[in-house]
């Protein structure tokens, strides 16, 4: 998903420092000097790809559909198979078109007894219409990168962590929190003929997007949840993906952005993680930040384009053929190495 408006915290900062166009504003940041990193397990891209393919095979993961239920059950089963502590957070939320979405967030904890924790966020649902598609507007689509790729990386990380002997586990606990009903939002640029029944909610600081993270932020699970920081994975599997440094991530948790991007450069993935600062977008990290978890967004934001998001975004081109194992490897290895650096 992602909606291109400024989150309140970032907007407040911009009012102090001047305005800029979040499609165009980008600044170069110097890459770091290399430092020795602790050993981390190898992220297996073939395995992550298989998890993406399995999700896609269920069909579009649109709330209120059988494919959505089956996918959620499968994801939960995988986390449990790897020995993680798993919780479900069912909820209902009204979409912008008035539909009540039967939804559930999924929380899976590795080393739940650890006092220090890092959170990996992603969303697992699919947008119900390809409203940006020039030929098949409003057709269902696979959401292979936008949704399934983040889940695929999370599942592979869980598998790898669970397979390590006690002597080789990271020094922190890791929580995988998968949000539902993230991508059923109103896009005025493509759905101007429709009525956004959540417009009043948006005027009060909410959004028709990110319904699962909004619910979680108000109803933390586990109760009183805290972690040192969070990393949101969104649109992290496409061919040619480039991960620039998103605006609110920099505003709220620049040190975490630096940590992740420096790690990427040190292990050879600076072609994917570009030292280019971009404007802010609305994504799940807006609400996890509001909940007190300093969260950055790793998301495919093209650095040299008139468009905020890549061409496949919310089109039928976001399918399994769009997934590149090299992109999955880059993101998975960087995040895994970051965790082992704690």
C-alpha positions as CSV (number, residue, x, y, z in Angstrom):
1,X,0.0,0.0,0.0
2,X,1.1,3.4,0.8
3,X,-0.5,6.7,0.5
4,X,1.5,9.7,-0.3
5,X,0.7,12.3,2.4
6,X,2.8,13.5,5.2
7,X,2.3,11.9,8.6
8,X,1.6,14.5,11.4
9,X,5.0,14.2,13.0
10,X,6.9,14.7,9.8
11,X,4.5,17.5,8.7
12,X,5.2,19.4,11.9
13,X,8.9,19.2,11.2
14,X,8.4,20.4,7.6
15,X,6.4,23.4,8.8
16,X,9.5,24.4,10.7
17,X,12.0,23.6,8.0
18,X,10.2,24.5,4.8
19,X,8.0,22.5,2.3
20,X,9.1,20.0,-0.3
21,X,7.5,17.7,-2.8
22,X,7.8,14.1,-1.5
23,X,7.9,12.8,-5.1
24,X,10.9,14.9,-6.0
25,X,12.8,15.7,-2.8
26,X,15.8,13.4,-2.4
27,X,19.2,14.1,-1.0
28,X,22.4,12.1,-1.1
29,X,23.9,10.8,2.1
30,X,27.4,9.6,2.4
31,X,27.9,5.9,2.8
32,X,29.7,4.6,5.9
33,X,33.2,3.3,6.5
34,X,33.3,-0.4,6.9
35,X,33.4,-2.0,10.3
36,X,33.7,-5.6,11.3
37,X,30.3,-7.2,11.8
38,X,29.3,-10.3,13.8
39,X,28.6,-13.5,12.0
40,X,25.0,-14.0,10.9
41,X,23.3,-17.0,9.3
42,X,22.8,-17.0,5.5
43,X,19.4,-16.0,4.4
44,X,18.0,-18.5,1.8
45,X,16.3,-16.7,-1.0
46,X,14.9,-19.9,-2.6
47,X,13.0,-20.7,0.6
48,X,11.6,-17.1,0.9
49,X,10.5,-17.3,-2.7
50,X,8.7,-20.6,-2.1
51,X,6.8,-18.9,0.8
52,X,5.8,-16.0,-1.5
53,X,4.7,-18.5,-4.2
54,X,2.6,-20.4,-1.7
55,X,0.7,-17.3,-0.6
56,X,0.1,-16.3,-4.2
57,X,-1.2,-19.8,-4.9
58,X,-4.0,-19.3,-2.4
59,X,-5.4,-16.5,-4.6
60,X,-5.7,-12.8,-3.7
61,X,-5.6,-12.4,0.1
62,X,-8.6,-10.1,0.3
63,X,-10.4,-9.9,3.6
64,X,-13.8,-11.7,3.7
65,X,-12.6,-14.3,1.2
66,X,-11.7,-18.0,1.6
67,X,-8.2,-17.4,0.1
68,X,-7.6,-14.8,2.9
69,X,-8.6,-17.3,5.6
70,X,-6.6,-20.1,4.2
71,X,-3.5,-18.0,3.8
72,X,-3.7,-16.7,7.4
73,X,-4.1,-20.3,8.7
74,X,-1.1,-21.4,6.7
75,X,1.1,-18.5,7.9
76,X,0.2,-19.2,11.5
77,X,0.9,-22.9,11.0
78,X,4.3,-22.2,9.7
79,X,5.3,-19.9,12.6
80,X,4.1,-22.6,15.1
81,X,6.0,-25.3,13.2
82,X,9.2,-23.3,13.8
83,X,8.4,-23.2,17.5
84,X,7.5,-19.5,17.8
85,X,4.9,-18.3,20.3
86,X,1.9,-17.3,18.1
87,X,-1.1,-15.1,18.9
88,X,-4.0,-14.1,16.7
89,X,-5.7,-10.7,17.1
90,X,-9.1,-10.8,15.4
91,X,-10.9,-7.6,14.7
92,X,-13.5,-6.1,12.4
93,X,-12.9,-2.8,10.6
94,X,-15.0,-0.8,8.2
95,X,-13.4,-0.1,4.8
96,X,-13.7,3.2,3.0
97,X,-16.6,1.7,0.9
98,X,-18.6,0.7,4.0
99,X,-17.7,-3.0,4.0
100,X,-17.0,-4.6,7.3
101,X,-13.7,-6.5,7.0
102,X,-13.2,-9.7,9.0
103,X,-9.5,-9.4,9.9
104,X,-6.8,-10.7,12.1
105,X,-3.3,-9.5,13.0
106,X,-0.7,-12.3,13.5
107,X,2.0,-12.0,16.2
108,X,4.8,-14.6,16.4
109,X,7.6,-14.3,19.0
110,X,11.1,-15.8,18.8
111,X,12.8,-16.0,22.2
112,X,9.8,-14.5,24.0
113,X,11.6,-14.6,27.3
114,X,14.3,-12.1,26.1
115,X,14.1,-8.6,27.7
116,X,15.5,-6.8,24.6
117,X,13.3,-7.2,21.5
118,X,13.3,-6.1,17.9
119,X,10.1,-6.1,15.8
120,X,9.7,-7.0,12.2
121,X,6.4,-5.7,10.8
122,X,4.7,-6.4,7.5
123,X,1.2,-6.8,6.1
124,X,-0.3,-10.0,4.7
125,X,-3.5,-8.9,2.9
126,X,-4.0,-8.0,-0.7
127,X,-5.6,-4.9,-2.2
128,X,-8.9,-6.0,-3.7
129,X,-8.7,-4.0,-6.9
130,X,-5.9,-3.1,-9.3
131,X,-7.1,0.5,-9.5
132,X,-3.8,1.8,-11.1
133,X,-3.9,-0.8,-13.9
134,X,-4.4,0.9,-17.3
135,X,-6.1,-2.1,-18.9
136,X,-7.6,-4.1,-16.0
137,X,-8.7,-1.4,-13.6
138,X,-10.3,-2.9,-10.5
139,X,-9.3,-6.5,-11.4
140,X,-8.1,-8.7,-8.6
141,X,-4.3,-9.2,-8.5
142,X,-1.7,-11.3,-6.7
143,X,0.0,-8.8,-4.5
144,X,3.3,-10.7,-4.8
145,X,5.6,-7.9,-3.8
146,X,3.0,-5.7,-2.0
147,X,2.3,-8.1,0.9
148,X,3.5,-11.6,0.1
149,X,7.2,-10.7,-0.1
150,X,7.3,-9.2,3.4
151,X,5.6,-12.3,4.8
152,X,8.0,-14.6,2.8
153,X,11.0,-12.8,4.3
154,X,9.5,-12.9,7.8
155,X,8.8,-16.7,7.6
156,X,12.3,-17.4,6.3
157,X,13.9,-15.4,9.1
158,X,11.7,-17.3,11.6
159,X,12.8,-20.6,10.1
160,X,16.5,-19.6,10.2
161,X,16.4,-18.3,13.8
162,X,14.6,-21.4,15.0
163,X,17.2,-23.6,13.4
164,X,20.2,-22.1,15.2
165,X,21.7,-23.8,18.3
166,X,21.5,-21.8,21.5
167,X,25.1,-20.7,21.1
168,X,24.3,-19.0,17.7
169,X,21.0,-17.3,18.4
170,X,20.9,-13.4,18.5
171,X,21.2,-11.5,21.7
172,X,17.6,-10.2,21.3
173,X,14.2,-11.6,21.0
174,X,12.5,-11.1,17.6
175,X,8.8,-10.5,17.1
176,X,7.1,-10.8,13.7
177,X,3.9,-8.8,13.6
178,X,1.8,-9.2,10.5
179,X,-1.0,-6.7,9.9
180,X,-4.2,-7.3,8.1
181,X,-6.5,-5.0,6.1
182,X,-3.6,-2.7,5.3
183,X,-4.3,-2.3,1.6
184,X,-8.1,-1.7,1.4
185,X,-7.7,2.1,1.3
186,X,-9.2,5.0,-0.7
187,X,-7.0,6.4,-3.4
188,X,-8.4,9.7,-4.6
189,X,-6.2,9.7,-7.8
190,X,-7.9,6.4,-9.0
191,X,-11.2,6.2,-7.1
192,X,-12.4,9.8,-7.3
193,X,-15.8,8.5,-8.5
194,X,-16.3,6.6,-5.2
195,X,-17.2,7.9,-1.8
196,X,-14.7,7.6,1.0
197,X,-16.9,6.8,4.1
198,X,-13.8,7.2,6.3
199,X,-13.1,10.8,5.3
200,X,-14.1,12.1,8.7
201,X,-11.8,9.6,10.3
202,X,-9.0,10.8,8.1
203,X,-9.6,14.4,9.2
204,X,-9.1,13.3,12.8
205,X,-5.7,11.8,12.1
206,X,-6.7,8.3,11.0
207,X,-6.7,6.7,7.6
208,X,-8.6,4.4,5.3
209,X,-5.3,2.6,4.9
210,X,-3.4,0.5,7.5
211,X,-6.5,-0.7,9.4
212,X,-4.7,-3.5,11.1
213,X,-1.8,-1.4,12.4
214,X,-4.3,1.2,13.6
215,X,-6.2,-1.4,15.5
216,X,-3.0,-2.9,17.0
217,X,-1.6,0.5,18.0
218,X,-4.8,1.0,20.1
219,X,-4.9,-2.6,21.4
220,X,-1.3,-3.6,21.9
221,X,-0.7,-7.4,21.7
222,X,1.1,-8.6,23.7
223,X,-0.3,-6.1,26.3
224,X,2.0,-3.1,27.0
225,X,4.3,-4.3,24.2
226,X,7.7,-2.6,23.9
227,X,10.7,-3.2,21.7
228,X,13.9,-1.3,21.0
229,X,12.9,-0.6,17.4
230,X,10.8,-1.9,14.5
231,X,11.5,-2.6,10.9
232,X,8.6,-2.5,8.5
233,X,8.9,-4.6,5.3
234,X,6.7,-3.5,2.5
235,X,7.1,-4.2,-1.3
236,X,10.4,-5.9,-0.7
237,X,10.6,-8.6,-3.5
238,X,10.3,-7.0,-6.9
239,X,12.8,-7.0,-9.8
240,X,14.8,-3.8,-9.8
241,X,13.6,-2.7,-6.4
242,X,15.4,0.2,-4.8
243,X,15.1,1.1,-1.1
244,X,15.6,4.7,-0.5
245,X,15.4,6.3,3.0
246,X,11.8,7.2,3.7
247,X,11.0,10.5,5.4
248,X,9.2,9.6,8.6
249,X,11.7,6.8,9.2
250,X,14.4,9.5,9.2
251,X,12.4,11.8,11.3
252,X,11.6,9.3,14.1
253,X,14.4,6.8,14.0
254,X,17.4,8.1,11.9
255,X,19.8,6.0,14.0
256,X,17.9,2.8,13.0
257,X,17.9,3.9,9.3
258,X,21.6,4.5,9.5
259,X,22.2,1.1,11.2
260,X,20.3,-0.8,8.5
261,X,21.6,1.1,5.5
262,X,25.2,1.0,6.8
263,X,24.9,-2.7,7.3
264,X,23.6,-3.1,3.8
265,X,26.7,-1.2,2.5
266,X,29.1,-3.3,4.6
267,X,27.8,-6.6,3.3
268,X,27.5,-5.6,-0.3
269,X,23.9,-4.5,-0.9
270,X,24.3,-0.8,-1.5
271,X,22.9,-1.3,-5.0
272,X,19.6,-2.0,-3.3
273,X,19.8,0.2,-0.2
274,X,20.5,3.6,-1.6
275,X,21.8,6.5,0.5
276,X,19.1,8.8,-0.8
277,X,16.6,10.5,1.5
278,X,13.0,10.8,0.3
279,X,9.7,12.3,1.4
280,X,7.4,10.7,3.9
281,X,4.6,8.3,3.1
282,X,1.7,6.9,5.1
283,X,2.3,3.2,5.8
284,X,2.0,0.9,8.9
285,X,5.0,2.5,10.5
286,X,3.0,5.7,11.1
287,X,0.8,3.8,13.6
288,X,3.5,1.7,15.2
289,X,5.5,4.9,15.8
290,X,2.4,6.3,17.5
291,X,2.3,3.2,19.6
292,X,5.8,4.0,20.9
293,X,7.8,1.5,18.7
294,X,10.3,3.5,16.8
295,X,9.9,2.0,13.3
296,X,11.5,2.5,10.0
297,X,10.1,1.5,6.6
298,X,12.0,-0.6,4.1
299,X,9.9,0.0,1.0
300,X,10.5,0.1,-2.8
301,X,10.5,3.9,-3.5
302,X,12.1,4.7,-6.9
303,X,14.8,7.4,-6.5
304,X,14.6,8.8,-10.0
305,X,10.9,8.9,-11.0
306,X,8.0,11.3,-11.3
307,X,5.9,8.6,-9.5
308,X,6.1,8.0,-5.8
309,X,5.8,4.2,-6.2
310,X,7.1,1.7,-8.8
311,X,5.1,1.0,-11.9
312,X,3.7,-2.3,-10.7
313,X,2.1,-0.7,-7.6
314,X,-1.6,-1.7,-7.4
315,X,-1.7,-3.2,-10.9
316,X,-1.9,-6.8,-12.2
317,X,1.8,-6.6,-12.8
318,X,2.4,-7.2,-9.1
319,X,2.4,-11.0,-9.7
320,X,4.8,-13.8,-9.0
321,X,6.8,-13.1,-12.2
322,X,7.6,-9.7,-10.7
323,X,9.5,-11.4,-7.8
324,X,13.3,-11.5,-7.8
325,X,15.1,-13.9,-5.5
326,X,18.0,-11.5,-5.5
327,X,15.8,-8.7,-4.0
328,X,14.5,-11.1,-1.3
329,X,18.1,-12.1,-0.5
330,X,19.2,-8.5,-0.2
331,X,16.5,-7.5,2.2
332,X,16.5,-10.7,4.2
333,X,20.2,-10.8,4.7
334,X,20.4,-7.1,5.6
335,X,17.7,-7.4,8.2
336,X,19.1,-10.7,9.6
337,X,22.6,-9.1,9.9
338,X,21.1,-6.1,11.6
339,X,19.5,-8.2,14.2
340,X,22.7,-10.2,14.8
341,X,24.5,-6.8,15.3
342,X,22.5,-6.1,18.4
